Amino acid sequence: MAAGSTDQPHWSEESNMVYRIISSDSHADAPREVYIESVASKFHDGIPHVAKGDDGKNYLWVRGQKVLTMEHLREGREGGPWQQVREFDMNDADGWKPSRRLEHMDRDQTVAEVIQGGATWALFDPDPELQLAVCKVWNDWAMDVYKPYSSRIQPSATLPIKDIGAACKEVQRLAAMGYTNLQMPIYPIEMPYRKREYDPLWAVLQDTGMTVNLHIRSGTRKSTPFSAGRVHNYCVDCTDGIITASELCSTGVLERFPGLKFVFLEVGGGWAAWLMHTMDGIYNAHPETSITLKKRPSEYFKQSIFCSIMMDSVAMKTIDTLPADNLVFSTDYPHPEGTWPESQRRVGLQVAGWKDEDIEKFTHKNAERLYGFPAETPSTAELLNAVAR
C-alpha cells in the first residue's frame, strides 16, 4: 500500500499502536481584557470583540468591520478522513488555560503543543504602532502564563515586521525571555521576503536560533471573500505557502542565511514536491534569467523549510521528494478542520508503510528540535504538581 493511503489504514480502534505526538500548530489567545488593560486607549478600536450582526448571529468585529463568524459550527459532513468529531466549544472562554489544554492533550493522546495565533490578528492592521504594542502584550502574557509548562506547552511569539529595526530588537528581547519560536506573516505582499531590507532581521533570527512559523492567513494579503465559499477561500490562502517558499528558496535568502528554519502551518505540503521539481527545472532551463545560486532551489527547501501536516495524504505519498526530515504534525486544536480528539487515528491513516524512524521524525523528533521540547515529557499530574510547588 502506498504511504499515506487512506484506503486500508493500518490503524484501527483495536490497534495497540500509540504514537508520540507533538502538535506544531495549536491555537489560543489572551482574553480581550488583557489587551484592553495593557495598551493605550487609542488602540482599543483595533482589538477584536464579539457582537451580534443584523442577522442576530455572533461575529468577530475589528474597527467596525465584521471579519469572522463566531457561531458554533456543526460537525463536518459524514464520510472522509477530515470529518471532525466535535466534543467541545471552540469558543471556550477558558480554552487558553494550561490545565484545560493539558486535559485536552491527554484526551487526544498528544504529549506537547506549540500555541500559535496570539495577537496575529494585529498583523492585518495598517498601524505599525498598534501592531507592535498589541503583539508585545501577547508575547509578555504568553510567556508568563505558559513558561512553567514549557516541557509540554511552548507559546509562539508574534512578530510585526513593518518596522525592521523594531522587529530585530523584539527578536532579541524574545530570545532573552526564553522563546524558541515566533510567527511572522506568511506573505507580506507590500514587501516580499526576497527584499534585502529583511537581511538584518534574517541575521538576528539566525543568530538567536529562533524557528519562524508562517501560518495560513497570518499575512498582510487580504483573503478571498467568504462569499466565494469556505472551500475556495481556504485553498487560495494555502497558495501563500507556495509563493513564500519559492521566494525564500530561489532568490538567495536561504543561501545567505542557511541557519534559518521556517515552518509552514496549515497550508499542507502536497504542493512541496511539485514546487521543488518545478523550481529546479526552471533553474536549469533558464540560467540567463534565474538568480544564480550555489545549490539547486530544492536543496535550500530541504535545508530550511518544514511543512506541518494535519491531514494531507498527498504530501505523505511524496516522501521520496519531501522527506520526513521536513515534516511536522499539527492538530490545529481547537479548529474544526483539525485532528482533535483523534490525532492518533489521523497519524495512523497517513504513515502506513513508513519506516519507524521516519514516523518518529514526523510525529515528534523534528518538533523537539525546532521548538526545544525535551525528549521525555512529564505526565499532566507530574507537571501540575511541579508547577504547584
GUKOLTOR-66409 format. One line per 3 residues: number of its first residue (from 1); for each residue x, y, z of C-alpha. Coordinates in Angstrom, 3 decimals. Each point is the difference from the previous one (the first is absolute). Layout:
# GUKOLTOR-66409
NUM> X:Y:Z | ...
This chain:
# GUKOLTOR-66409
1> 0.000:0.000:0.000 | 1.305:3.471:-0.843 | 1.134:2.149:2.904
4> -2.815:2.231:1.169 | -2.777:-1.961:-1.697 | -3.310:0.191:1.831
7> -1.534:-3.002:-1.777 | 1.225:-2.630:2.437 | 1.378:1.727:3.101
10> 2.216:-2.118:2.212 | -1.365:1.809:3.060 | -3.346:-0.989:1.508
13> -1.909:0.385:3.247 | 1.459:-3.360:1.053 | 3.593:0.935:-0.837
16> 2.594:0.089:2.777 | 2.122:2.517:-1.914 | 0.350:3.283:1.894
19> 2.116:2.716:-1.564 | 1.916:2.646:1.913 | -1.648:3.102:-1.469
22> 0.993:3.650:0.269 | -2.238:2.585:-1.639 | 1.892:2.800:-1.729
25> -3.201:1.995:-0.459 | -2.622:0.382:2.707 | -1.808:3.225:0.816
28> -0.840:2.371:2.834 | -0.024:3.699:0.713 | -0.013:2.190:3.073
31> -3.423:1.121:1.253 | -1.044:3.297:-1.563 | 0.194:1.819:3.324
34> 3.745:-0.708:0.142 | 0.480:2.121:-3.116 | -2.465:2.682:1.102
37> 1.760:0.390:3.344 | 3.503:-0.010:-1.461 | -0.031:2.310:-3.035
40> -0.886:3.659:-0.478 | -3.671:0.797:-0.531 | 0.753:1.268:-3.521
43> 0.583:-3.646:-0.994 | -3.194:-1.433:1.482 | -1.960:0.289:-3.257
46> 2.478:-2.369:-1.621 | -0.467:-2.763:2.597 | -2.549:-2.615:-1.149
49> -3.254:-0.451:1.894 | -3.012:-2.253:-0.420 | -3.413:1.560:-0.680
52> -3.193:-0.853:-1.856 | -0.566:1.010:-3.587 | -3.257:1.124:-1.605
55> -0.895:-3.664:-0.493 | 0.200:-0.666:3.728 | 3.076:-2.207:-0.312
58> 3.270:0.526:1.850 | 2.976:1.337:-1.942 | 3.525:1.167:0.714
61> 0.311:3.722:-0.671 | 3.103:2.173:-0.500 | -0.121:3.746:-0.659
64> -3.720:-0.249:-0.682 | 0.443:-2.755:-2.591 | -1.479:-3.512:0.243
67> 2.929:-2.373:-0.623 | -0.958:-3.486:1.202 | -3.025:-2.005:1.095
70> 0.056:-1.057:3.643 | -3.058:-2.219:-0.109 | 0.431:-3.573:1.212
73> 0.590:-2.044:-3.150 | -1.593:-3.365:-0.562 | 2.053:-3.139:-0.363
76> 1.504:-0.670:-3.414 | -1.745:-1.910:-2.739 | 0.010:-3.734:0.480
79> 2.640:-2.068:-1.735 | 3.620:0.626:-0.830 | 3.075:0.248:2.206
82> -0.498:3.719:0.687 | -3.307:-0.488:1.802 | 0.163:1.794:3.334
85> -1.230:-1.497:3.252 | -0.811:3.136:1.950 | -0.372:-0.581:3.732
88> 0.573:3.516:1.300 | -0.672:3.644:-0.764 | 2.895:1.495:-1.969
91> -0.965:3.384:1.509 | 0.600:-1.284:3.542 | 0.913:3.073:2.082
94> 2.383:-2.100:2.104 | 1.629:-1.721:-2.961 | 3.267:1.894:0.499
97> 0.560:-1.341:3.520 | 2.918:-2.466:0.295 | -1.968:-2.501:2.099
100> -2.801:-0.083:-2.579 | 2.458:-0.464:-2.849 | 1.811:-2.830:1.785
103> -3.346:-1.689:0.608 | -0.847:0.202:-3.695 | 3.478:-1.171:-1.033
106> -0.476:-3.061:2.169 | -3.386:-0.619:-1.622 | 1.717:0.154:-3.394
109> 3.091:-1.960:1.079 | 2.357:2.782:-1.034 | 2.967:0.723:2.251
112> 0.731:3.632:-0.861 | -1.084:2.950:-2.126 | 1.132:3.332:-1.372
115> -2.601:2.718:0.491 | -0.356:2.235:-3.056 | -2.393:2.811:-0.627
118> 0.427:2.462:2.842 | -0.587:3.538:-1.321 | 0.594:-1.072:-3.610
121> -3.134:1.930:-0.905 | 2.089:3.119:0.617 | 2.244:-0.857:-2.960
124> -2.841:1.020:-2.319 | -0.325:3.437:1.602 | 1.465:2.885:-2.030
127> 1.419:1.730:3.097 | 3.554:-1.261:0.773 | -0.129:1.627:3.445
130> -3.138:-1.963:0.894 | 1.538:-3.189:-1.383 | 3.072:0.205:2.216
133> -1.885:1.131:3.112 | -2.587:-2.780:-0.231 | 2.483:-2.736:-0.917
136> 2.225:0.911:2.940 | -3.000:-0.488:2.271 | -0.485:-3.548:-1.316
139> 3.720:-0.743:0.085 | 0.305:1.053:3.644 | -3.261:-1.579:1.132
142> 0.536:-3.322:-1.780 | 3.497:-0.520:1.391 | -1.219:0.864:3.495
145> -2.931:-2.444:-0.253 | 1.624:-2.933:-1.820 | 3.680:0.055:1.016
148> -0.566:-2.239:3.064 | -1.490:-2.574:-2.397 | 2.669:0.312:-2.701
151> 0.818:-3.725:0.007 | -3.419:-0.542:-1.592 | -1.268:3.435:-1.094
154> 2.107:2.434:-2.002 | -1.567:3.332:-0.991 | 0.895:1.587:-3.310
157> 0.775:3.701:0.169 | -1.565:2.285:-2.617 | 2.345:2.319:-1.890
160> -1.126:3.052:-2.011 | 2.391:0.799:-2.850 | -1.042:3.400:-1.336
163> 2.888:1.568:1.956 | 3.034:-2.254:-0.550 | 2.102:1.734:2.648
166> -2.721:-0.423:2.625 | -0.481:-3.615:-1.088 | 3.711:-0.748:0.525
169> -0.109:1.450:3.516 | -3.126:-2.014:0.795 | 1.635:-3.245:-1.164
172> 2.916:0.604:2.345 | -2.416:0.745:2.841 | -1.997:-3.157:-0.745
175> 3.119:-2.171:-0.020 | 1.040:1.421:3.371 | -3.493:-0.815:1.352
178> 0.389:-3.642:-0.981 | -1.979:-0.216:-3.240 | 1.083:-2.692:-2.448
181> -2.282:1.081:-2.841 | -2.089:2.801:-1.408 | -2.599:0.635:-2.670
184> 0.348:2.418:-2.904 | -2.377:0.782:-2.883 | -0.036:-2.794:-2.546
187> -0.156:2.355:-2.971 | 0.717:3.727:0.512 | -1.033:1.108:-3.450
190> 1.041:3.645:0.543 | 3.658:-1.025:0.506 | 0.710:-3.635:-0.936
193> 2.606:-1.993:1.894 | 2.463:0.045:-2.919 | 0.741:3.669:0.716
196> 3.426:0.755:1.474 | -1.620:2.248:2.586 | -0.750:-3.163:1.988
199> 3.655:-1.058:0.265 | 0.536:1.562:3.472 | -3.074:-1.901:1.232
202> 1.132:-3.273:-1.599 | 3.384:0.480:1.675 | -1.405:0.438:3.501
205> -2.441:-2.889:-0.471 | 2.876:-2.220:-1.093 | 2.234:1.163:2.861
208> -2.672:-0.669:2.620 | -0.997:-3.360:-1.518 | -3.642:1.033:-0.024
211> -2.334:-2.234:-2.041 | -2.266:2.077:-2.269 | -3.628:-1.117:-0.344
214> -1.932:1.079:-3.101 | -3.691:-0.715:0.553 | -2.865:0.132:-2.459
217> -1.799:3.376:0.053 | 2.667:1.672:2.118 | 1.259:2.395:-2.637
220> -0.945:3.350:-1.383 | -1.684:-1.308:-3.159 | -3.740:0.203:0.412
223> -1.687:-3.373:-0.310 | -2.540:-0.805:-2.663 | -3.517:0.934:1.138
226> -2.045:-2.563:1.866 | -2.745:0.605:-2.565 | 2.087:-2.234:-2.279
229> -0.459:-2.853:2.468 | 2.283:-1.528:2.600 | 1.497:-2.550:-2.405
232> 1.268:2.609:-2.481 | 1.035:2.358:2.782 | 2.082:-2.639:1.769
235> 1.655:-1.367:-3.145 | 0.993:3.437:-1.265 | 1.522:0.884:3.368
238> 2.066:-3.213:-0.131 | 1.754:1.277:-3.123 | 1.831:2.524:2.177
241> 2.180:-2.924:1.062 | 1.071:-0.603:-3.590 | 0.721:3.676:-0.627
244> 2.108:0.569:3.095 | 1.846:-3.334:-0.095 | 0.975:0.668:-3.620
247> 1.188:3.469:0.896 | 2.154:-1.156:2.908 | 1.560:-2.881:-1.959
250> 0.600:1.544:-3.418 | 1.029:3.602:0.673 | 3.027:-0.542:2.223
253> -1.514:0.552:3.459 | 0.761:-3.520:1.219 | 3.420:0.066:-1.643
256> 0.976:3.088:1.976 | -1.596:-1.275:3.221 | 0.276:-3.805:0.049
259> -0.799:-0.239:3.706 | -3.584:1.254:-0.373 | -2.850:-2.452:0.611
262> -3.509:0.716:-1.338 | -3.060:-2.088:0.874 | -3.011:0.418:-2.303
265> -3.163:-0.531:2.025 | -3.443:-1.076:-1.203 | 0.828:0.329:-3.677
268> 0.734:-3.716:-0.359 | 2.934:-1.407:-1.922 | -1.452:-1.707:-3.056
271> 1.363:2.881:-2.054 | 3.585:-0.320:1.265 | 1.205:-2.832:-2.265
274> -1.439:1.767:-3.044 | 1.634:3.281:1.058 | 3.441:-1.555:0.482
277> -0.258:-1.773:-3.373 | -1.151:3.167:-1.758 | 2.529:2.337:1.618
280> 2.886:-2.266:-0.999 | -1.361:-0.478:-3.512 | -0.369:3.712:-0.685
283> 3.360:0.738:1.654 | 1.712:-2.404:-2.400 | -1.983:1.051:-3.058
286> 0.386:3.760:0.415 | 3.463:0.739:1.397 | 0.144:3.398:-1.694
289> -3.098:1.296:1.815 | 0.218:-1.898:3.315 | 1.873:1.249:3.059
292> 3.261:-1.964:0.151 | 0.206:-2.207:3.102 | 2.676:-2.257:1.464
295> -2.522:-2.838:0.325 | -3.267:-0.952:-1.663 | -3.145:1.648:1.422
298> -1.287:-3.380:1.241 | 3.123:-0.417:2.122 | -0.755:3.241:1.803
301> -3.539:-1.256:0.582 | 1.283:-3.188:1.616 | 2.532:2.027:1.984
304> -2.416:2.483:1.557 | -3.706:-0.618:-0.724 | -2.437:-2.154:1.986
307> -3.604:-0.797:-0.861 | -2.492:-0.563:2.791 | -2.501:-2.745:-0.807
310> -3.471:-0.497:1.444 | -1.635:-2.234:-2.601 | 1.900:0.038:-3.271
313> 0.414:-3.479:-1.458 | 1.180:1.608:-3.252 | 3.068:1.446:1.729
316> 0.612:-3.262:1.834 | 0.154:-1.937:-3.267 | 2.884:2.175:-1.218
319> 2.462:-0.988:2.732 | 2.680:-0.788:-2.597 | 0.008:3.695:-0.931
322> -1.346:1.642:3.150 | 1.841:-2.008:2.658 | -1.128:-0.596:3.567
325> 2.830:2.308:1.075 | -2.150:2.887:-1.288 | -3.330:-0.975:1.579
328> -1.674:0.743:3.318 | -3.484:-0.865:1.208 | -2.685:2.389:1.214
331> -3.409:-0.438:1.572 | -1.230:3.561:-0.672 | -1.815:-0.292:3.340
334> -2.697:1.224:0.500 | -0.973:0.769:-3.600 | -2.566:-2.116:-1.880
337> 2.318:-0.996:-2.868 | 2.514:-1.341:2.527 | 0.593:-3.489:1.366
340> -1.048:0.279:3.674 | -1.061:-2.275:1.708 | 1.108:-2.770:-2.347
343> 3.544:0.952:-0.933 | 1.270:-3.522:0.622 | -2.346:-1.328:-2.692
346> 0.817:2.819:-2.404 | 3.732:-0.646:0.317 | -0.546:-3.718:-0.523
349> -1.976:0.630:-3.174 | 2.880:1.963:-1.482 | 3.164:-1.897:0.956
352> -0.979:-3.523:-1.076 | 3.025:-1.689:-1.537 | 2.501:2.515:1.344
355> 3.206:-0.941:1.800 | -0.100:0.487:3.762 | 2.779:2.590:-0.080
358> -1.959:2.119:-2.501 | -3.181:-0.266:2.063 | 1.908:1.193:3.064
361> 1.408:3.001:-1.886 | -3.461:0.977:-1.176 | -1.869:-0.528:3.257
364> 2.447:1.497:2.501 | 3.754:0.057:-0.637 | 0.002:2.888:-2.472
367> -2.247:2.001:2.331 | 2.284:-0.696:2.945 | 2.907:1.412:-1.974
370> -1.868:3.030:-1.375 | -1.783:1.061:3.164 | 2.240:-1.248:2.808
373> -2.269:-2.639:1.503 | 1.764:-2.635:2.137 | 0.252:-3.567:-1.268
376> -1.965:-1.121:3.050 | -3.006:1.945:1.279 | -1.671:-0.163:3.414
379> -3.536:-1.229:0.448 | -2.705:2.562:0.638 | -0.137:-0.910:3.694
382> 3.780:0.285:0.346 | 0.083:3.356:-1.795 | -2.883:1.522:1.948
385> 1.522:-1.163:3.294 | 3.383:1.456:-0.957 | -1.563:3.353:-0.908
388> -2.045:0.042:3.205 | 3.183:-0.440:2.041
